[in-house]
Amino acid sequence: MFSLAGKTVVVTGGGRGIGRGIGLAMAEAGANVVVAGRGEATLLEAAEAIRAAGGTALAVTCDITQMADINALVAAATDAFGYIDCWVNNAGSASPSDNGPLLDIDEGQWDRVVDLNLKWTFFAAQAAARAMTRGGSIINLTSRSASQPSPMVGHYGAAKAGVESLTATMAVEWGHLGIRVNAIAPGVVLVDSLSTMQSESRQRRQIETVPMQRLGRVEDVAPLAVYFASDESQWVTGTVVPVNGGSRIPIGLLSYLHRVNKPKDDAATMA
Ligand SMILES: NC(=O)c1ccc[n+]([C@@H]2O[C@H](COP(=O)([O-])OP(=O)(O)OC[C@H]3O[C@@H](n4cnc5c(N)ncnc54)[C@H](OP(=O)(O)O)[C@@H]3O)[C@@H](O)[C@H]2O)c1
């Protein structure tokens, strides 16, 4: 079950974090894996880790916010392995310097976050779909932020909500081409870049909101991606699957409300 032997999978942002884990899991299931991103060193390390585990990997440096790079990535994957069976739109993030309350977000912050997470996820998916002339699977990484309030990262949540909307429409428009499109919406998955979650006290507070009593791991997300890439999911399209340990409380929501709802003057509150 879930063999990807003979298939080729492209993972954007495959050099680190969730994307690295997805690449490893895809290779373990038998796929040729193309990892893409801007950081050459991390990409080479990720490709080496796949090879060390017995898999086949190609590292392609690519800025997903450049159309020429997207086209070059499609060409590199196709030249190396003949066909792209699955494309994982994993590249995305909201850099801490671009985050803040909605009253303060400026145009540059909005554009950087929404362009990377929405606009370029769309154009990458479009390029992948155009290359999938005999069908395939596209997997979009969204977030719990897409469907719940996301204080301090409202623009990121809006972009991910846009990706969930596109997932539904792509599934309809591309179904007759044999292309399936699904999304994975993780809760908090502890990766090195998640700077807001590095302190132990912050982690403890977040864990209190998770019925399964821990934060997510890359390994919690990757198996679902393997399923979506496999033929076993060939009648599954247009879905968004949450992977969040049952948590329904977004990252930062409690901290934000705690901060703004704190009584300003305890004496006045008592009166
Ligand atoms: N971790 C979580 O808790 C969580 C929760 C919900 C959703 N997600 C989503 O899951 C996905 C992976 O997140 P992560 O936590 O693994 O983040 P991460 O560790 O920060 O990794 C982000 C990846 O995206 C790549 N990337 C960023 N900008 C890029 C660009 N312009 N061109 C190409 N690649 C680019 C990065 O590679 P380079 O920097 O080398 O380019 C990196 O590989 C993202 O879409 C994120 O929004 C994460």
The ligand as an SDF file (V2000), in Angstrom:
LIG
                    3D

 48 52  0  0  0  0  0  0  0  0999 V2000
    5.4800   24.6180   11.1310 N   0  0  0  0  0  0  0  0  0  0  0  0
    4.2010   24.8810   11.3530 C   0  0  0  0  0  0  0  0  0  0  0  0
    3.7380   24.9300   12.5190 O   0  0  0  0  0  0  0  0  0  0  0  0
    3.2420   25.0710   10.2050 C   0  0  0  0  0  0  0  0  0  0  0  0
    1.8830   25.1330   10.5130 C   0  0  0  0  0  0  0  0  0  0  0  0
    0.9610   25.3120    9.4890 C   0  0  0  0  0  0  0  0  0  0  0  0
    1.3910   25.4070    8.1740 C   0  0  0  0  0  0  0  0  0  0  0  0
    2.7270   25.3610    7.8860 N   0  0  0  0  0  0  0  0  0  0  0  0
    3.1120   25.4810    6.4670 C   0  0  0  0  0  0  0  0  0  0  0  0
    3.9230   24.3850    6.1100 O   0  0  0  0  0  0  0  0  0  0  0  0
    4.8630   24.7840    5.1060 C   0  0  0  0  0  0  0  0  0  0  0  0
    6.2690   24.4690    5.5720 C   0  0  0  0  0  0  0  0  0  0  0  0
    6.5170   25.2210    6.7380 O   0  0  0  0  0  0  0  0  0  0  0  0
    7.7030   24.9250    7.7510 P   0  0  0  0  0  0  0  0  0  0  0  0
    7.1610   25.0810    9.1000 O   0  0  0  0  0  0  0  0  0  0  0  0
    8.4130   23.7010    7.3750 O   0  0  0  0  0  0  0  0  0  0  0  0
    8.5870   26.2250    7.4670 O   0  0  0  0  0  0  0  0  0  0  0  0
   10.1530   26.4420    7.3570 P   0  0  0  0  0  0  0  0  0  0  0  0
   10.9010   25.4570    8.1600 O   0  0  0  0  0  0  0  0  0  0  0  0
   10.3430   27.8930    7.6010 O   0  0  0  0  0  0  0  0  0  0  0  0
   10.4120   26.1300    5.8310 O   0  0  0  0  0  0  0  0  0  0  0  0
    9.9280   26.9700    4.8270 C   0  0  0  0  0  0  0  0  0  0  0  0
   10.4300   26.4160    3.5210 C   0  0  0  0  0  0  0  0  0  0  0  0
    9.9680   27.2510    2.4720 O   0  0  0  0  0  0  0  0  0  0  0  0
   11.0730   27.5790    1.6390 C   0  0  0  0  0  0  0  0  0  0  0  0
   10.8840   28.8880    1.0440 N   0  0  0  0  0  0  0  0  0  0  0  0
   10.5430   30.0470    1.6570 C   0  0  0  0  0  0  0  0  0  0  0  0
   10.5190   31.0370    0.7580 N   0  0  0  0  0  0  0  0  0  0  0  0
   10.8440   30.4870   -0.4350 C   0  0  0  0  0  0  0  0  0  0  0  0
   11.0070   30.9980   -1.7390 C   0  0  0  0  0  0  0  0  0  0  0  0
   10.8280   32.3070   -2.0310 N   0  0  0  0  0  0  0  0  0  0  0  0
   11.3520   30.1460   -2.7240 N   0  0  0  0  0  0  0  0  0  0  0  0
   11.5460   28.8390   -2.4620 C   0  0  0  0  0  0  0  0  0  0  0  0
   11.4200   28.2910   -1.2530 N   0  0  0  0  0  0  0  0  0  0  0  0
   11.0700   29.1180   -0.2550 C   0  0  0  0  0  0  0  0  0  0  0  0
   12.2850   27.5440    2.5660 C   0  0  0  0  0  0  0  0  0  0  0  0
   13.4750   27.2840    1.8710 O   0  0  0  0  0  0  0  0  0  0  0  0
   14.5800   28.4170    1.5860 P   0  0  0  0  0  0  0  0  0  0  0  0
   14.5620   29.3930    2.7000 O   0  0  0  0  0  0  0  0  0  0  0  0
   15.8570   27.6490    1.4630 O   0  0  0  0  0  0  0  0  0  0  0  0
   14.1690   29.0150    0.2850 O   0  0  0  0  0  0  0  0  0  0  0  0
   11.9440   26.3740    3.4790 C   0  0  0  0  0  0  0  0  0  0  0  0
   12.3800   25.1740    2.9100 O   0  0  0  0  0  0  0  0  0  0  0  0
    4.6310   26.2720    4.8630 C   0  0  0  0  0  0  0  0  0  0  0  0
    3.7730   26.4440    3.7460 O   0  0  0  0  0  0  0  0  0  0  0  0
    3.9300   26.7210    6.1460 C   0  0  0  0  0  0  0  0  0  0  0  0
    3.1400   27.8600    5.9240 O   0  0  0  0  0  0  0  0  0  0  0  0
    3.6620   25.2050    8.8640 C   0  0  0  0  0  0  0  0  0  0  0  0
  1  2  1  0
  2  3  2  0
  2  4  1  0
  4  5  1  0
  4 48  2  0
  5  6  2  0
  6  7  1  0
  7  8  2  0
  8  9  1  0
  8 48  1  0
  9 10  1  0
  9 46  1  0
 10 11  1  0
 11 12  1  0
 11 44  1  0
 12 13  1  0
 13 14  1  0
 14 15  2  0
 14 16  1  0
 14 17  1  0
 17 18  1  0
 18 19  2  0
 18 20  1  0
 18 21  1  0
 21 22  1  0
 22 23  1  0
 23 24  1  0
 23 42  1  0
 24 25  1  0
 25 26  1  0
 25 36  1  0
 26 27  1  0
 26 35  1  0
 27 28  2  0
 28 29  1  0
 29 30  1  0
 29 35  2  0
 30 31  1  0
 30 32  2  0
 32 33  1  0
 33 34  2  0
 34 35  1  0
 36 37  1  0
 36 42  1  0
 37 38  1  0
 38 39  2  0
 38 40  1  0
 38 41  1  0
 42 43  1  0
 44 45  1  0
 44 46  1  0
 46 47  1  0
M  CHG  2   8   1  16  -1
M  END
$$$$
